[in-house]
Amino acid sequence: MSKIAIVGAGLSGLYLGKLLQSDGHNVELFEKSRGPGGRLCGRRLDVGQHDMGAPYLSDRPGHPLLQELESAGVIMPWMPRLARIEPFGLQPITNPHIRWVGVPYHNAISRYLARGLCITPSTRIVGIQPTDMGWQLTTLEGAYPEFFEWVFLANPPEQSHALSCDFLSPPTIQMGPTFTVLLCSELGPDMGVDMAWGESVIGTMIDTTSKPQRRPDLKLWTLHASDGWSKANVDAPLDWVGDQLTQSFLGVTKWAPAIIDTQVHRWLYATMGEATDSVYLDPSLRLGRLGDWTVRGDSWGAIESAIQIKEQFDHAG
Ligand SMILES: Cc1cc2nc3c(=O)[nH]c(=O)nc-3n(C[C@H](O)[C@H](O)[C@H](O)COP(=O)(O)OP(=O)(O)OC[C@H]3O[C@@H](n4cnc5c(N)ncnc54)[C@H](O)[C@@H]3O)c2cc1C
């Protein structure tokens, strides 16, 4: 059984950790944030927890992980009322697909996957070096005291390359930025829409309180800026970004609620369009890289990347 380090405790790193650990390997994950989840994370507002990253999992009927999460009570189905954001307002659309959301918050999924795994949080890996004793990892505090037979980089391409540029060829894609505004308001009238997509300022707006097991006495909206707008305004002050998205939201919904709280987050590595790279494992170096960007830019892409690299690892023996 091997001693394995995984850099990044997002969905791909967590699922790979779970797969490797269930085969008896000794796995340790390193995560620069305070907790696991990566782009599946939430954020605490004064009024409580709010979903900040991916809003849902699309349906994959029969997928073992989906079945496991459902039977563990970690996810529930969600059938949002959908609309397109048009210049004149919200245009309802029909879509019969089930979506799945973590309960009581979406990052319940990452917390479930993290159970039983050894995760070192608040630890940014800034270097990896092969030595006679195995891979040595360097953190901001200095050399980590243990050595690892294998290292898997489960972080976005730019951050992955910063660690592996001396050993692996550069990734073929880059990720773009996104802004997210979390908006808490009074309840107000029912707008008849729980989630809407647009291409101008707002890319997606989600009434998070329409998801199962959320608090019913407030409205918590999650506003993700569109890719183009985010790219054009990547260096803008967060207050200004929050204002622009909130004004756009109020214009689209033609609503004037009392806003109780807002928070703005800038993701530097969030979206990737259609292009993908591929998972890569170098058996002689005992080094691999994975993540949604190696398969497809969504949560299932992250999960699939863990499955693919685990297969390559098993094959490498
Ligand atoms: C705004 C937004 C909306 C989205 N909407 C959807 C959606 O509707 N449906 C869907 O399926 N998906 C959606 N996604 C995508 C989904 O969130 C991602 O595909 C998935 O979470 C990626 O998981 P990952 O493990 O590949 O990467 P990440 O979640 O990015 O995980 C990488 C982890 O590595 C850590 N890390 C990076 N560098 C280091 C380092 N040097 N040392 C230690 N730790 C490090 C990071 O902190 C992070 O936790 C959305 C994402 C965003 C941002």
Ligand as a Chemical Component Dictionary entry (heavy atoms), coordinates in Angstrom:
data_LIG
# 
_chem_comp.id                   LIG 
_chem_comp.type                 NON-POLYMER 
_chem_comp.pdbx_formal_charge   0 
_chem_comp.three_letter_code    LIG 
# 
loop_
_chem_comp_atom.comp_id 
_chem_comp_atom.atom_id 
_chem_comp_atom.alt_atom_id 
_chem_comp_atom.type_symbol 
_chem_comp_atom.charge 
_chem_comp_atom.model_Cartn_x 
_chem_comp_atom.model_Cartn_y 
_chem_comp_atom.model_Cartn_z 
_chem_comp_atom.pdbx_ordinal 
LIG C1  C1  C 0 -19.537 30.078 -9.806  1  
LIG C2  C2  C 0 -19.500 28.614 -10.160 2  
LIG C3  C3  C 0 -20.649 27.983 -10.628 3  
LIG C4  C4  C 0 -20.629 26.619 -10.945 4  
LIG N1  N1  N 0 -21.773 25.985 -11.376 5  
LIG C5  C5  C 0 -21.780 24.639 -11.531 6  
LIG C6  C6  C 0 -22.995 23.928 -11.801 7  
LIG O1  O1  O 0 -24.065 24.517 -11.900 8  
LIG N2  N2  N 0 -22.938 22.558 -11.953 9  
LIG C7  C7  C 0 -21.758 21.890 -11.828 10 
LIG O2  O2  O 0 -21.757 20.657 -11.939 11 
LIG N3  N3  N 0 -20.597 22.535 -11.593 12 
LIG C8  C8  C 0 -20.578 23.889 -11.443 13 
LIG N4  N4  N 0 -19.408 24.546 -11.163 14 
LIG C9  C9  C 0 -18.148 23.813 -11.298 15 
LIG C10 C10 C 0 -17.802 22.929 -10.086 16 
LIG O3  O3  O 0 -17.852 23.692 -8.921  17 
LIG C11 C11 C 0 -16.391 22.415 -10.343 18 
LIG O4  O4  O 0 -16.373 21.711 -11.574 19 
LIG C12 C12 C 0 -15.856 21.464 -9.266  20 
LIG O5  O5  O 0 -16.214 21.892 -7.980  21 
LIG C13 C13 C 0 -14.342 21.407 -9.459  22 
LIG O6  O6  O 0 -13.750 20.540 -8.497  23 
LIG P1  P1  P 0 -12.178 20.322 -8.568  24 
LIG O7  O7  O 0 -11.813 19.441 -7.441  25 
LIG O8  O8  O 0 -11.779 19.910 -9.935  26 
LIG O9  O9  O 0 -11.519 21.780 -8.372  27 
LIG P2  P2  P 0 -11.646 22.863 -7.130  28 
LIG O10 O10 O 0 -13.010 22.768 -6.580  29 
LIG O11 O11 O 0 -11.165 24.111 -7.717  30 
LIG O12 O12 O 0 -10.642 22.264 -6.069  31 
LIG C14 C14 C 0 -9.267  22.558 -6.074  32 
LIG C15 C15 C 0 -8.830  22.756 -4.636  33 
LIG O13 O13 O 0 -7.415  22.883 -4.607  34 
LIG C16 C16 C 0 -7.088  23.845 -3.624  35 
LIG N5  N5  N 0 -5.736  24.305 -3.963  36 
LIG C17 C17 C 0 -5.330  24.938 -5.095  37 
LIG N6  N6  N 0 -4.002  25.110 -5.082  38 
LIG C18 C18 C 0 -3.555  24.589 -3.905  39 
LIG C19 C19 C 0 -2.271  24.494 -3.331  40 
LIG N7  N7  N 0 -1.172  24.941 -3.949  41 
LIG N8  N8  N 0 -2.160  23.902 -2.112  42 
LIG C20 C20 C 0 -3.257  23.421 -1.460  43 
LIG N9  N9  N 0 -4.512  23.505 -1.975  44 
LIG C21 C21 C 0 -4.659  24.074 -3.191  45 
LIG C22 C22 C 0 -8.179  24.898 -3.757  46 
LIG O14 O14 O 0 -8.302  25.702 -2.603  47 
LIG C23 C23 C 0 -9.398  24.011 -3.996  48 
LIG O15 O15 O 0 -10.048 23.673 -2.774  49 
LIG C24 C24 C 0 -19.405 25.891 -10.826 50 
LIG C25 C25 C 0 -18.259 26.542 -10.336 51 
LIG C26 C26 C 0 -18.305 27.882 -10.001 52 
LIG C27 C27 C 0 -17.066 28.563 -9.470  53 
# 
loop_
_chem_comp_bond.comp_id 
_chem_comp_bond.atom_id_1 
_chem_comp_bond.atom_id_2 
_chem_comp_bond.value_order 
_chem_comp_bond.pdbx_ordinal 
LIG C1  C2  SING 1  
LIG C2  C3  SING 2  
LIG C2  C26 DOUB 3  
LIG C3  C4  DOUB 4  
LIG C4  N1  SING 5  
LIG C4  C24 SING 6  
LIG N1  C5  DOUB 7  
LIG C5  C6  SING 8  
LIG C5  C8  SING 9  
LIG C6  O1  DOUB 10 
LIG C6  N2  SING 11 
LIG N2  C7  SING 12 
LIG C7  O2  DOUB 13 
LIG C7  N3  SING 14 
LIG N3  C8  DOUB 15 
LIG C8  N4  SING 16 
LIG N4  C9  SING 17 
LIG N4  C24 SING 18 
LIG C9  C10 SING 19 
LIG C10 O3  SING 20 
LIG C10 C11 SING 21 
LIG C11 O4  SING 22 
LIG C11 C12 SING 23 
LIG C12 O5  SING 24 
LIG C12 C13 SING 25 
LIG C13 O6  SING 26 
LIG O6  P1  SING 27 
LIG P1  O7  DOUB 28 
LIG P1  O8  SING 29 
LIG P1  O9  SING 30 
LIG O9  P2  SING 31 
LIG P2  O10 DOUB 32 
LIG P2  O11 SING 33 
LIG P2  O12 SING 34 
LIG O12 C14 SING 35 
LIG C14 C15 SING 36 
LIG C15 O13 SING 37 
LIG C15 C23 SING 38 
LIG O13 C16 SING 39 
LIG C16 N5  SING 40 
LIG C16 C22 SING 41 
LIG N5  C17 SING 42 
LIG N5  C21 SING 43 
LIG C17 N6  DOUB 44 
LIG N6  C18 SING 45 
LIG C18 C19 SING 46 
LIG C18 C21 DOUB 47 
LIG C19 N7  SING 48 
LIG C19 N8  DOUB 49 
LIG N8  C20 SING 50 
LIG C20 N9  DOUB 51 
LIG N9  C21 SING 52 
LIG C22 O14 SING 53 
LIG C22 C23 SING 54 
LIG C23 O15 SING 55 
LIG C24 C25 DOUB 56 
LIG C25 C26 SING 57 
LIG C26 C27 SING 58 
# 
